[in-house]
Amino acid sequence: MADYRTEDIRNIALVGHTACGKTTLVEALLYQAGIRGMPGSVEKGDTVSDFDPQEQRHQHSLNASLIGLDYQGCRINLIDTPGDPDLVGRTLSVLPAVETVVMVINAQPGIETMTRRLMEQVSVHRMPCIMVVNKTDAAPTRLQTVLAEIQTLFGAECLPINLPAKGGATVIDCFNRDSGETDFSSVIEAHTALLDQVVEVDEAIMERYLAGGNITSEQLHAPFEAALREGHLIPVCFASAHTNAGIQELLDIFVNLAPNPLEGTPHVFVKGYGEITQRLLALPEADKPMLAHVFKVEYDPFVGKLGTLRVHRGVIRKGQHLLIDGGEKTFKVSHLFRLQGKEHQEMAEAIPGDICAMAKVEDLHLDAILHSSHEEDEVHADPMGYPTPLAGLALEPKSRSDQQKVSDVLHKLVAEDPCLRIEHDMTTNETVLRGLGEYHLRVVLEKMDDRYHVRVATHPPSIPYRETITQTAQGHYRHKKQTGGAGQFAEVLLEVEPLARGVGFQFMSKITGGAIPSQFIPAVEKGIRQVLESGAIAGYPLQDLRVTAIDGKHHPVDSKEIAFIIAGKKAFLNAALKAAPIVLEPLTNLEVTIPHSHVGDITGDLAARRGRINQSDTHGNGQVTIKAQVPLVELRDYAARLKSLTSGAGAYSMEFSHYEPTLASTQKGLVKHYGANAKH
């Protein structure tokens, strides 16, 4: 049996921009809780969470890692996450596993790119959030400014729950105290603002508060949790992981104020597929059928495939038989682990709210649902909304003998990372690895070399253009083949029409009177989908259109599935060529953070790249963030160009926005190139 209850668990993800001090903060918490005799150091490479040699070489987190500590009767599960914008997928994947997000902010630069992006996710998923302004010792004069920036960007509900004192050497509690000396503001003002905010979510407590009645910390606990869940309150703490200032107070906040699995925002799953779905709340009840969600998968060099999961309902016991997704075959839980960085500690069971790991279960995958009852066969996770990987590298094995090995390794790496994709371009015969940026891809290639000893040659890939149509048109094709004996016959009449950008593909049938027997309609669609993949004019996939089968003919003897596949393909191609097809290019949302002195150079460069600047934000630390939409094709050399223009002081991130028609000259060249290759 577990030596703690569900209400004793605190699941917390530490997130924030690179170099904000998340890993060092974990070390300080472990030291303060008595788990480690001395805190580890990122520089020395002896921290619990950054245990991978690649992380130690880069001196920051590249993967999410789980660290547990027992403190004052609570089991605190901390998940240390990467902070580089290129690795945001690895951070987002852990959010469904926790009740609380702790946003760590470096006091020196203040609000950075990842802080803003992750706060958007916190808001979308309505997750309780606590902010920690770290490194107070390094920038004691900046703390008031950083708090003002937080409140300006994220709202007046961001209120200090403690304030720095003695030049950032310590902090003063503002929730339980109403007096004390601080470096700025006043304890009574902060205390009053917190209480005013908290009591607003509970009418009975608010009436008593307004009447001047005494309200205890215990009475404020429930409304405090409600305020966190509703986003009505975002507490702001101050700390220094280097000097230990505020670390004891942070531990106390985790124990006394952070929600446990019974108090957090209920985790929502989806039951069913297509149009018939329903929301499923997985309440942490031990006596109900087990339901767990796999939020991380990795290939451990010692134990093989390792899945880290959050138990949302029921209990997992060693030796138990479970199901994965909608599979019919059960598997036996042979190994159940509690993770402590790289250490795997065997455990007999995991209760609701627990985070644990399983090894050597080959069918485990990211976002897999583990369950003990066939009633949950159609349950799946609510999608996180990961950014689309756009940056790409075409890969070539160094030798023909390495080809299969490269393929196997790539599939393992993709299984670990929700923002990594493998594409095979049929027109260029390229295998393309796509990620969120140059750094993301570099980290992956390093891992291929370090862990799997696989090296590949790389070169820039083709841009993932798409095709679509701009007019409604009809297409017809009669397929007739007689070779002696049974022949082939099919005739199809189709109509194509454009759809709004981003809708994708829709197929409809308006065949009446059995002109095409119902068993052959799927064959028509299959032929259409072959053209969707290969394109009509330039060899790129077709999208954003509807195809309607409106008429046709069949032969009682000669009509076969293959005949209708061919007729559907040819009729669709005939219609698409009449419907004014165009080539679309991908546009990205680009975010560039630079010193103010380089704004002119950067905006001029973006304009030359056909960029449309949408917003420019000036920060209190002399930095400016420029948001723009830029065609992906124009960003192939952007990392090097930005480094050159800003002498290495600039940083950028990008994510897919949408597709737009490309330049007429570009389309002409692509069509010409495709036609020339087709002749060969």
C-alpha positions as CSV (number, residue, x, y, z in Angstrom):
1,M,0.0,0.0,0.0
2,A,1.1,3.6,-0.7
3,D,2.2,5.4,2.5
4,Y,0.3,8.5,1.4
5,R,-3.2,9.3,0.3
6,T,-4.5,11.1,-2.9
7,E,-5.1,14.3,-0.9
8,D,-1.4,14.2,0.2
9,I,-0.1,14.4,-3.5
10,R,1.0,17.6,-5.1
11,N,1.8,17.3,-8.9
12,I,3.7,20.4,-10.1
13,A,5.3,21.2,-13.4
14,L,8.1,23.8,-13.3
15,V,8.1,25.7,-16.6
16,G,9.7,28.8,-18.0
17,H,12.3,30.2,-20.4
18,T,15.8,28.8,-20.7
19,A,18.1,29.9,-17.9
20,C,15.4,31.0,-15.6
21,G,16.7,28.5,-13.0
22,K,14.2,25.7,-12.9
23,T,16.7,22.9,-12.5
24,T,18.6,24.8,-9.8
25,L,15.3,25.5,-8.1
26,V,14.6,21.8,-8.0
27,E,18.0,21.2,-6.3
28,A,17.3,23.9,-3.7
29,L,13.9,22.4,-2.9
30,L,15.4,18.9,-2.6
31,Y,18.1,20.3,-0.3
32,Q,15.6,22.3,1.8
33,A,13.4,19.2,2.2
34,G,16.4,17.2,3.4
35,I,16.4,14.9,0.3
36,R,20.0,15.9,-0.7
37,G,22.8,16.8,1.6
38,M,24.1,19.4,-0.9
39,P,22.3,20.9,-3.9
40,G,23.7,19.9,-7.2
41,S,25.0,22.3,-9.8
42,V,24.1,22.6,-13.5
43,E,27.7,23.7,-14.2
44,K,29.1,20.7,-12.5
45,G,26.6,18.3,-14.2
46,D,25.5,16.7,-10.9
47,T,21.8,17.7,-10.7
48,V,19.1,15.1,-10.3
49,S,16.9,16.2,-13.2
50,D,19.6,17.0,-15.9
51,F,21.2,13.5,-15.8
52,D,21.5,12.9,-19.5
53,P,25.1,13.5,-20.8
54,Q,23.6,15.6,-23.6
55,E,21.9,17.9,-21.1
56,Q,25.1,18.2,-19.1
57,R,26.9,19.2,-22.2
58,H,24.4,21.8,-23.1
59,Q,24.0,22.9,-19.4
60,H,20.2,23.1,-19.6
61,S,17.2,20.7,-19.7
62,L,16.4,19.0,-23.0
63,N,13.8,16.6,-21.6
64,A,11.1,16.7,-18.9
65,S,12.2,14.7,-15.8
66,L,10.3,13.7,-12.7
67,I,11.6,14.3,-9.2
68,G,9.8,13.4,-6.1
69,L,10.2,14.5,-2.5
70,D,8.3,13.8,0.7
71,Y,7.8,16.8,2.9
72,Q,5.5,17.4,5.9
73,G,3.4,14.4,5.1
74,C,3.0,15.3,1.4
75,R,4.3,13.6,-1.7
76,I,5.4,16.3,-4.0
77,N,6.0,15.3,-7.7
78,L,8.1,18.0,-9.5
79,I,8.4,17.8,-13.3
80,D,11.4,19.9,-14.5
81,T,10.8,20.9,-18.1
82,P,12.9,22.3,-21.0
83,G,12.8,26.0,-21.5
84,D,14.0,26.5,-25.1
85,P,11.1,27.5,-27.4
86,D,12.2,24.9,-29.9
87,L,11.5,22.2,-27.2
88,V,8.1,23.5,-26.2
89,G,6.4,20.3,-27.2
90,R,8.3,18.3,-24.6
91,T,7.0,20.9,-22.0
92,L,3.4,21.0,-23.1
93,S,3.1,17.2,-23.0
94,V,3.5,17.1,-19.2
95,L,0.7,19.6,-18.5
96,P,-2.1,17.0,-18.5
97,A,-0.2,15.2,-15.7
98,V,-0.2,18.0,-13.1
99,E,-2.6,20.1,-11.1
100,T,-0.3,23.2,-10.8
101,V,2.0,25.0,-13.2
102,V,4.8,26.9,-11.6
103,M,6.0,29.6,-14.0
104,V,9.6,30.4,-13.2
105,I,10.8,33.8,-14.3
106,N,14.4,35.0,-14.3
107,A,14.4,38.4,-12.5
108,Q,17.2,39.7,-14.7
109,P,15.5,39.7,-18.2
110,G,12.0,39.4,-16.8
111,I,9.2,38.2,-19.1
112,E,10.6,36.1,-22.0
113,T,9.3,34.3,-25.1
114,M,8.5,30.9,-23.4
115,T,6.8,32.7,-20.4
116,R,4.3,34.3,-22.7
117,R,3.7,31.2,-24.8
118,L,3.2,29.0,-21.8
119,M,0.9,31.4,-20.0
120,E,-1.3,31.3,-23.1
121,Q,-1.5,27.5,-22.7
122,V,-2.2,27.9,-18.9
123,S,-5.1,30.2,-19.8
124,V,-6.5,28.0,-22.5
125,H,-6.5,24.9,-20.3
126,R,-7.6,26.7,-17.2
127,M,-4.8,25.4,-15.1
128,P,-3.9,26.7,-11.6
129,C,-0.7,28.7,-11.9
130,I,1.9,30.0,-9.4
131,M,4.6,32.4,-10.6
132,V,8.1,32.3,-9.1
133,V,10.4,35.3,-9.7
134,N,13.8,33.5,-9.4
135,K,17.3,34.9,-9.0
136,T,16.3,37.7,-6.7
137,D,19.9,38.0,-5.5
138,A,21.1,38.7,-9.1
139,A,18.7,41.6,-9.7
140,P,17.4,43.0,-6.4
141,T,16.6,46.4,-8.0
142,R,14.6,44.8,-10.8
143,L,12.0,43.0,-8.7
144,Q,9.4,45.7,-8.5
145,T,9.7,46.3,-12.3
146,V,9.3,42.6,-13.0
147,L,6.2,42.4,-10.8
148,A,4.7,45.4,-12.7
149,E,5.5,43.7,-16.0
150,I,3.8,40.5,-14.9
151,Q,0.6,42.4,-13.9
152,T,0.6,44.4,-17.1
153,L,1.0,41.4,-19.4
154,F,-1.0,38.7,-17.5
155,G,-3.5,40.7,-15.5
156,A,-4.3,42.3,-12.1
157,E,-5.0,38.8,-10.7
158,C,-1.2,38.3,-10.5
159,L,-0.7,39.2,-6.8
160,P,2.4,38.8,-4.6
161,I,1.9,36.2,-2.0
162,N,5.3,37.2,-0.5
163,L,7.6,40.1,-1.1
164,P,11.4,40.3,-1.1
165,A,13.2,41.9,1.9
166,K,16.8,42.8,2.8
167,G,17.8,43.3,-0.8
168,G,16.3,40.0,-1.9
169,A,18.1,38.0,0.8
170,T,14.8,36.8,2.3
171,V,11.0,37.1,1.7
172,I,8.1,38.1,3.9
173,D,4.8,36.2,3.8
174,C,1.9,38.4,2.7
175,F,-0.9,35.8,2.9
176,N,-0.8,34.9,6.6
177,R,0.9,38.2,7.7
178,D,-0.2,41.8,7.5
179,S,2.9,43.6,8.6
180,G,6.7,43.5,8.0
181,E,9.5,45.4,6.2
182,T,10.0,44.7,2.5
183,D,12.1,46.1,-0.3
184,F,9.1,47.6,-2.0
185,S,5.4,48.0,-1.6
186,S,3.9,47.0,1.8
187,V,2.8,43.8,3.4
188,I,-0.5,45.2,4.5
189,E,-1.4,46.3,0.9
190,A,-0.4,42.9,-0.5
191,H,-2.2,41.1,2.2
192,T,-5.4,43.1,1.7
193,A,-5.2,42.7,-2.1
194,L,-4.9,38.9,-1.7
195,L,-7.8,38.6,0.7
196,D,-10.0,40.8,-1.5
197,Q,-9.3,38.6,-4.5
198,V,-9.8,35.3,-2.7
199,V,-13.0,36.1,-0.9
200,E,-14.7,37.1,-4.2
201,V,-15.2,33.5,-5.2
202,D,-17.1,32.6,-2.0
203,E,-20.2,34.7,-1.1
204,A,-20.4,33.5,2.5
205,I,-16.7,34.2,3.2
206,M,-17.0,37.6,1.4
207,E,-20.0,38.7,3.5
208,R,-18.1,37.8,6.7
209,Y,-15.0,39.6,5.5
210,L,-16.8,42.7,4.5
211,A,-18.6,42.7,7.9
212,G,-15.1,42.8,9.6
213,G,-15.3,39.3,10.9
214,N,-12.1,37.3,11.6
215,I,-11.3,34.8,8.8
216,T,-8.7,32.0,9.5
217,S,-6.2,30.5,7.0
218,E,-8.2,27.2,7.2
219,Q,-11.4,29.0,6.1
220,L,-9.6,30.7,3.3
221,H,-8.2,27.4,1.9
222,A,-11.2,26.3,-0.1
223,P,-11.8,29.8,-1.7
224,F,-8.1,30.0,-2.4
225,E,-8.2,26.8,-4.4
226,A,-11.3,27.9,-6.2
227,A,-9.6,31.2,-7.1
228,L,-6.6,29.2,-8.5
229,R,-8.8,26.9,-10.6
230,E,-10.8,29.8,-12.0
231,G,-7.7,31.8,-12.9
232,H,-9.1,34.5,-10.5
233,L,-5.8,34.5,-8.7
234,I,-2.2,33.9,-9.8
235,P,0.1,34.1,-6.8
236,V,3.5,35.6,-7.4
237,C,6.5,34.4,-5.2
238,F,10.0,35.6,-5.0
239,A,13.0,33.3,-4.5
240,S,16.6,32.7,-5.1
241,A,17.7,29.1,-5.7
242,H,21.3,30.1,-5.3
243,T,21.0,31.8,-1.9
244,N,18.0,29.7,-0.7
245,A,16.0,32.8,-0.2
246,G,12.2,32.0,-0.3
247,I,12.8,28.2,-0.8
248,Q,11.3,27.2,2.6
249,E,8.4,29.5,1.9
250,L,7.9,28.0,-1.6
251,L,7.8,24.5,-0.1
252,D,5.2,25.6,2.4
253,I,3.1,27.1,-0.4
254,F,3.2,23.8,-2.3
255,V,2.1,21.9,0.8
256,N,-0.5,24.3,2.2
257,L,-1.9,26.1,-0.9
258,A,-1.1,24.1,-4.1
259,P,-4.2,22.0,-5.0
260,N,-4.1,18.2,-4.5
261,P,-5.7,15.9,-7.2
262,L,-9.0,16.2,-5.4
263,E,-8.9,20.0,-5.5
264,G,-7.4,20.7,-8.9
265,T,-9.3,21.3,-12.1
266,P,-10.9,18.0,-13.1
267,H,-9.0,16.3,-15.9
268,V,-11.2,16.0,-19.0
269,F,-11.0,13.1,-21.5
270,V,-13.1,12.5,-24.6
271,K,-15.1,9.4,-25.2
272,G,-16.0,8.4,-28.8
273,Y,-14.9,9.6,-32.2
274,G,-16.2,11.8,-35.0
275,E,-19.4,13.6,-34.4
276,I,-20.6,11.3,-31.5
277,T,-18.3,12.3,-28.6
278,Q,-18.8,13.2,-25.0
279,R,-16.7,14.7,-22.2
280,L,-15.5,12.3,-19.5
281,L,-14.3,13.7,-16.2
282,A,-11.8,11.3,-14.6
283,L,-12.3,12.0,-10.9
284,P,-9.6,10.6,-8.6
285,E,-11.6,7.8,-7.1
286,A,-9.8,4.7,-5.9
287,D,-12.8,2.3,-6.1
288,K,-13.6,3.0,-9.8
289,P,-12.1,1.3,-12.9
290,M,-8.5,2.3,-13.5
291,L,-7.8,5.1,-16.1
292,A,-4.3,6.5,-16.7
293,H,-2.7,8.7,-19.3
294,V,0.8,8.3,-20.8
295,F,2.3,11.7,-21.1
296,K,6.0,10.8,-21.8
297,V,7.7,8.0,-23.7
298,E,11.4,7.4,-23.9
299,Y,13.8,4.7,-24.9
300,D,15.9,4.1,-21.9
301,P,19.3,2.5,-22.6
302,F,19.0,0.1,-19.7
303,V,15.2,-0.8,-19.4
304,G,14.1,-0.2,-23.0
305,K,10.8,1.6,-23.7
306,L,9.7,3.5,-20.7
307,G,6.3,5.2,-20.4
308,T,5.6,7.8,-17.7
309,L,2.0,8.1,-16.8
310,R,-0.5,9.8,-14.5
311,V,-3.1,7.7,-12.8
312,H,-6.4,9.6,-13.0
313,R,-8.8,7.0,-11.5
314,G,-8.5,3.7,-9.8
315,V,-5.4,1.9,-8.7
316,I,-2.6,0.3,-10.7
317,R,-1.0,-2.8,-9.0
318,K,2.0,-4.8,-10.0
319,G,0.8,-8.0,-11.8
320,Q,-2.5,-6.4,-12.9
321,H,-3.7,-6.9,-16.5
322,L,-4.6,-3.7,-18.3
323,L,-5.7,-2.5,-21.8
324,I,-4.2,0.1,-24.0
325,D,-6.6,2.4,-25.9
326,G,-9.2,0.3,-27.7
327,G,-7.0,-2.8,-27.9
328,E,-8.4,-6.3,-27.4
329,K,-5.2,-7.7,-25.9
330,T,-4.3,-7.1,-22.3
331,F,-0.8,-6.8,-20.9
332,K,0.6,-7.6,-17.5
333,V,2.1,-4.8,-15.4
334,S,5.5,-6.5,-14.7
335,H,7.4,-3.4,-13.6
336,L,6.0,-0.3,-11.9
337,F,8.5,2.4,-11.1
338,R,8.7,5.7,-9.2
339,L,11.2,7.9,-11.0
340,Q,13.8,10.1,-9.3
341,G,15.7,11.6,-12.3
342,K,17.5,8.6,-13.8
343,E,16.8,6.4,-10.8
344,H,14.0,3.8,-11.1
345,Q,12.5,2.8,-7.7
346,E,10.1,-0.3,-7.8
347,M,6.7,0.3,-6.4
348,A,3.8,-2.1,-5.7
349,E,0.9,0.1,-6.6
350,A,0.0,3.6,-7.8
351,I,-3.1,5.4,-6.4
352,P,-5.2,8.1,-8.0
353,G,-3.1,11.2,-8.5
354,D,0.2,9.2,-8.6
355,I,2.8,9.7,-11.4
356,C,4.7,6.5,-12.1
357,A,6.4,4.6,-15.0
358,M,6.2,1.3,-16.8
359,A,8.9,-0.5,-18.7
360,K,9.0,-2.9,-21.6
361,V,5.4,-2.4,-22.8
362,E,5.9,-2.1,-26.5
363,D,2.4,-0.8,-27.4
364,L,2.8,2.2,-25.1
365,H,2.8,5.5,-26.9
366,L,2.5,9.2,-26.1
367,D,-1.1,10.0,-25.1
368,A,-2.0,6.4,-24.7
369,I,-4.9,5.6,-22.4
370,L,-4.4,2.7,-20.0
371,H,-7.6,1.2,-18.5
372,S,-9.0,-1.9,-16.8
373,S,-12.4,-2.0,-18.4
374,H,-13.6,-2.3,-22.0
375,E,-16.1,0.5,-21.2
376,E,-13.1,2.9,-21.7
377,D,-12.1,1.5,-25.1
378,E,-13.1,4.7,-26.9
379,V,-11.6,7.1,-24.3
380,H,-8.8,9.3,-25.5
381,A,-7.0,12.4,-24.3
382,D,-8.2,15.9,-25.2
383,P,-5.6,17.2,-27.7
384,M,-3.0,19.6,-26.3
385,G,-2.7,21.6,-29.5
386,Y,1.0,21.2,-30.2
387,P,2.7,23.6,-32.6
388,T,3.2,22.3,-36.1
389,P,6.8,21.4,-36.9
390,L,8.0,23.4,-39.9
391,A,11.8,23.5,-39.7
392,G,13.2,20.6,-41.7
393,L,16.3,18.7,-42.7
394,A,16.5,16.2,-45.5
395,L,18.4,13.2,-44.2
396,E,20.6,10.7,-46.1
397,P,22.3,7.6,-44.5
398,K,26.0,7.6,-44.8
399,S,25.8,4.2,-46.4
400,R,23.1,1.9,-47.8
401,S,23.6,-0.6,-45.0
402,D,22.6,2.2,-42.5
403,Q,19.2,2.9,-44.2
404,Q,17.1,0.6,-42.1
405,K,19.0,1.5,-38.9
406,V,18.3,5.2,-39.6
407,S,14.6,4.5,-40.1
408,D,14.4,2.5,-36.8
409,V,16.1,5.3,-34.9
410,L,14.0,8.1,-36.4
411,H,10.8,6.3,-35.4
412,K,12.0,5.9,-31.8
413,L,12.9,9.6,-31.7
414,V,9.5,10.6,-33.1
415,A,7.7,8.4,-30.6
416,E,9.4,10.4,-27.8
417,D,8.7,13.9,-29.1
418,P,5.2,15.3,-30.0
419,C,6.7,18.0,-32.2
420,L,8.9,15.8,-34.3
421,R,7.8,14.4,-37.7
422,I,9.2,12.2,-40.4
423,E,8.0,12.9,-44.0
424,H,8.9,11.2,-47.2
425,D,8.6,13.4,-50.2
426,M,7.6,11.2,-53.2
427,T,8.5,13.9,-55.8
428,T,12.0,14.4,-54.5
429,N,12.5,11.0,-52.8
430,E,13.6,12.9,-49.7
431,T,13.3,11.7,-46.1
432,V,12.6,14.9,-44.1
433,L,12.9,15.3,-40.4
434,R,10.8,18.2,-39.2
435,G,10.9,20.0,-35.8
436,L,10.2,23.4,-34.3
437,G,13.5,25.0,-35.2
438,E,17.2,24.7,-35.9
439,Y,18.1,24.0,-32.3
440,H,15.4,21.3,-32.0
441,L,16.8,19.4,-35.0
442,R,20.4,19.8,-33.8
443,V,19.5,18.3,-30.5
444,V,17.8,15.3,-32.2
445,L,20.7,14.7,-34.6
446,E,23.1,14.9,-31.6
447,K,21.0,12.2,-29.8
448,M,21.1,10.0,-32.9
449,D,24.9,10.1,-32.8
450,D,25.4,10.0,-29.0
451,R,22.9,7.2,-28.1
452,Y,22.4,5.2,-31.3
453,H,25.7,5.9,-33.0
454,V,24.0,6.8,-36.3
455,R,25.2,9.7,-38.4
456,V,23.5,11.1,-41.4
457,A,24.2,13.6,-44.1
458,T,21.8,16.6,-44.1
459,H,20.7,19.3,-46.5
460,P,17.8,21.8,-46.7
461,P,14.6,20.1,-47.7
462,S,12.0,21.1,-50.1
463,I,9.3,23.6,-48.8
464,P,6.0,21.8,-47.9
465,Y,3.9,23.6,-50.5
466,R,0.3,22.5,-51.0
467,E,-2.2,22.8,-53.9
468,T,-5.8,23.8,-53.9
469,I,-8.5,24.9,-56.4
470,T,-10.2,28.3,-56.7
471,Q,-13.3,27.5,-58.8
472,T,-16.1,24.9,-59.0
473,A,-15.7,22.5,-61.9
474,Q,-16.8,19.1,-63.1
475,G,-14.6,16.2,-64.3
476,H,-15.5,13.0,-66.2
477,Y,-13.7,9.8,-67.1
478,R,-14.7,6.5,-68.6
479,H,-12.4,3.6,-67.9
480,K,-12.8,0.7,-70.4
481,K,-10.3,-2.1,-70.8
482,Q,-10.9,-5.3,-72.7
483,T,-8.1,-7.9,-72.8
484,G,-10.1,-11.0,-73.7
485,G,-12.2,-12.6,-71.0
486,A,-13.4,-10.3,-68.2
487,G,-12.6,-6.7,-68.8
488,Q,-12.7,-3.5,-66.7
489,F,-15.4,-0.8,-66.9
490,A,-16.2,2.3,-64.8
491,E,-17.5,5.7,-65.6
492,V,-17.5,8.6,-63.0
493,L,-18.7,12.2,-63.1
494,L,-17.4,14.4,-60.3
495,E,-17.8,18.0,-59.1
496,V,-15.1,19.8,-57.2
497,E,-15.5,23.0,-55.2
498,P,-13.1,25.1,-53.1
499,L,-13.4,25.2,-49.3
500,A,-12.2,27.7,-46.8
501,R,-8.4,27.7,-46.0
502,G,-7.6,25.0,-43.4
503,V,-10.7,22.9,-43.8
504,G,-9.0,20.1,-45.5
505,F,-10.8,17.5,-47.8
506,Q,-14.4,16.4,-47.9
507,F,-16.0,13.7,-50.0
508,M,-19.7,13.4,-50.7
509,S,-21.8,11.1,-52.9
510,K,-25.0,12.1,-54.6
511,I,-25.3,9.0,-56.7
512,T,-28.9,7.9,-57.1
513,G,-30.6,5.0,-58.8
514,G,-27.6,2.7,-58.5
515,A,-25.7,4.4,-61.3
516,I,-22.6,3.4,-59.3
517,P,-23.3,0.5,-56.9
518,S,-22.7,1.5,-53.3
519,Q,-19.9,-1.0,-52.9
520,F,-17.9,0.9,-55.5
521,I,-18.3,4.4,-54.0
522,P,-15.3,3.8,-51.6
523,A,-13.2,2.9,-54.6
524,V,-14.0,6.2,-56.2
525,E,-12.9,8.0,-53.1
526,K,-9.7,5.9,-52.9
527,G,-8.8,7.0,-56.4
528,I,-9.5,10.7,-55.5
529,R,-7.2,10.4,-52.5
530,Q,-4.4,9.1,-54.6
531,V,-4.5,12.4,-56.5
532,L,-4.8,14.3,-53.2
533,E,-1.4,12.9,-52.2
534,S,0.4,13.4,-55.5
535,G,-1.1,16.8,-56.5
536,A,-2.5,18.0,-59.8
537,I,-0.1,20.7,-61.2
538,A,3.1,20.7,-59.1
539,G,3.3,17.4,-57.2
540,Y,2.2,18.7,-53.8
541,P,-0.8,17.5,-51.8
542,L,-4.2,19.0,-52.6
543,Q,-6.3,20.4,-49.7
544,D,-9.3,22.6,-48.9
545,L,-11.7,21.2,-51.4
546,R,-14.9,19.2,-51.6
547,V,-15.5,16.4,-54.1
548,T,-19.0,15.2,-54.9
549,A,-19.7,12.1,-56.9
550,I,-22.8,13.1,-58.9
551,D,-23.2,10.4,-61.6
552,G,-21.6,7.4,-63.4
553,K,-22.1,4.1,-65.0
554,H,-21.2,0.5,-64.3
555,H,-21.3,-2.8,-66.1
556,P,-22.8,-5.9,-64.4
557,V,-19.8,-8.1,-65.3
558,D,-16.8,-5.9,-66.0
559,S,-17.1,-3.3,-63.2
560,K,-14.5,-3.9,-60.5
561,E,-13.0,-2.0,-57.6
562,I,-9.8,-1.2,-59.6
563,A,-11.8,0.2,-62.5
564,F,-13.6,2.7,-60.2
565,I,-10.3,3.6,-58.5
566,I,-8.8,4.5,-61.9
567,A,-12.0,6.3,-63.0
568,G,-12.2,8.3,-59.8
569,K,-8.6,9.3,-60.0
570,K,-8.8,10.4,-63.6
571,A,-12.1,12.2,-63.2
572,F,-10.8,14.1,-60.2
573,L,-7.7,15.1,-62.0
574,N,-9.8,16.2,-65.0
575,A,-11.9,18.4,-62.7
576,A,-9.0,19.8,-60.6
577,L,-7.2,21.0,-63.8
578,K,-10.4,22.9,-64.8
579,A,-10.9,24.5,-61.4
580,A,-8.1,27.1,-61.6
581,P,-5.6,25.2,-59.3
582,I,-3.0,27.2,-57.4
583,V,0.0,26.4,-55.2
584,L,-0.1,27.4,-51.6
585,E,2.9,28.2,-49.4
586,P,3.2,27.9,-45.6
587,L,3.3,31.0,-43.5
588,T,4.8,31.1,-40.1
589,N,4.1,33.2,-37.0
590,L,7.6,34.5,-36.2
591,E,8.5,36.0,-32.8
592,V,11.9,37.7,-32.6
593,T,13.3,39.2,-29.4
594,I,16.2,41.6,-29.8
595,P,17.9,44.6,-28.1
596,H,16.1,47.8,-28.9
597,S,19.1,49.1,-30.9
598,H,18.6,46.4,-33.6
599,V,14.9,47.0,-34.3
600,G,15.5,48.9,-37.6
601,D,17.8,46.2,-39.0
602,I,15.4,43.4,-38.1
603,T,12.3,45.0,-39.4
604,G,14.0,45.9,-42.6
605,D,15.3,42.3,-43.0
606,L,11.8,41.0,-42.4
607,A,10.3,43.3,-45.0
608,A,12.8,42.0,-47.5
609,R,11.6,38.5,-46.7
610,R,7.9,39.4,-47.4
611,G,7.2,39.5,-43.7
612,R,4.1,41.3,-42.3
613,I,4.8,42.8,-38.9
614,N,1.8,42.5,-36.6
615,Q,3.0,43.7,-33.3
616,S,6.0,45.1,-31.5
617,D,6.3,45.0,-27.7
618,T,9.0,46.9,-25.7
619,H,10.1,45.4,-22.4
620,G,11.5,47.0,-19.4
621,N,14.9,45.3,-19.8
622,G,15.7,47.1,-23.1
623,Q,14.4,44.2,-25.2
624,V,11.8,44.3,-28.0
625,T,9.7,41.5,-29.2
626,I,8.6,41.7,-32.8
627,K,5.7,39.4,-34.0
628,A,5.4,38.9,-37.8
629,Q,4.0,36.5,-40.4
630,V,6.7,35.3,-42.8
631,P,6.6,32.7,-45.6
632,L,8.6,29.7,-44.5
633,V,10.6,29.7,-47.7
634,E,12.1,33.0,-46.7
635,L,13.4,31.7,-43.3
636,R,15.8,29.1,-44.5
637,D,18.9,31.1,-43.4
638,Y,17.2,33.1,-40.7
639,A,19.1,31.7,-37.7
640,A,22.5,32.8,-39.2
641,R,21.1,36.1,-40.4
642,L,19.7,37.0,-37.0
643,K,22.9,36.1,-35.3
644,S,24.8,38.3,-37.8
645,L,22.5,41.3,-37.5
646,T,22.4,41.3,-33.6
647,S,25.9,39.9,-32.9
648,G,24.3,36.9,-31.3
649,A,22.0,38.9,-29.0
650,G,18.7,38.0,-30.8
651,A,16.5,35.0,-30.3
652,Y,13.5,33.7,-32.3
653,S,10.8,31.1,-32.4
654,M,8.3,30.2,-35.1
655,E,5.2,28.2,-35.5
656,F,2.9,27.3,-38.4
657,S,0.2,29.9,-39.1
658,H,-1.7,29.0,-42.3
659,Y,-1.3,28.5,-46.1
660,E,-1.6,31.3,-48.6
661,P,-1.2,31.5,-52.4
662,T,2.4,31.7,-53.4
663,L,3.9,34.2,-55.8
664,A,2.9,33.7,-59.4
665,S,6.6,33.5,-60.4
666,T,7.2,30.8,-57.8
667,Q,4.1,28.8,-58.9
668,K,5.3,29.0,-62.5
669,G,8.7,27.6,-61.6
670,L,7.3,24.8,-59.5
671,V,4.8,23.7,-62.2
672,K,7.6,23.8,-64.8
673,H,9.9,21.8,-62.6
674,Y,7.2,19.2,-61.9
675,G,6.4,18.8,-65.6
676,A,10.0,18.4,-66.5
677,N,10.5,15.6,-63.9
678,A,7.2,13.9,-65.0
679,K,8.6,13.5,-68.6
680,H,11.5,11.6,-67.2
